[in-house]
Amino acid sequence: MLWSDPKNEPPEEMRETQAMLRRMTVVLVLAMVVVVYVLGVGF
């Protein structure tokens, strides 16, 4: 998500939430890659 006005910083809570969402997304993507790899090799 891009903020159109760079001076208008989101509140601290919003930034923490975004950081957490980004971490969760990375974890989910890695988990999906591992699952696809295991399924591809397993079968």
N, C-alpha and C positions, 0 to 999 in steps of 0.2 A: 504494500500500500504506500503510495506516495502522497505526501502532504504538499498541497499546492503552494502554501505560504510557509517558507522555511522559518520565519520568525515566530509563527504560531506553533509552538512546540506542544505536543500532546501531554496531558498530565502524567505524573510519575506512574500512577496505577495503570494507565493505558499502556505505557511503554513496557511495564513489567508483564502485563498480560500478553502483549505482542511477542515479547521475548520468549515467554513460556510456550505460546502457540508455535513459534518457530522451532523451539527445541522438540516439542511433541511431533511436529511435522517431520523433522529429521529422523527421529526415532521410528516413527511409523514407516517412513520410506525405507529405512535400513531393514526393519523387520520384514517388510514386504519382499525386499530383494532377497533376504535370507530364505524366506519361505519359498519363493519361486525357485531359487537355486536348489534348495533341498528337494522340492518336488521334481524338478527337472532331472536331478541326478538320481533320486530315489526310484523314479519310474523310468 
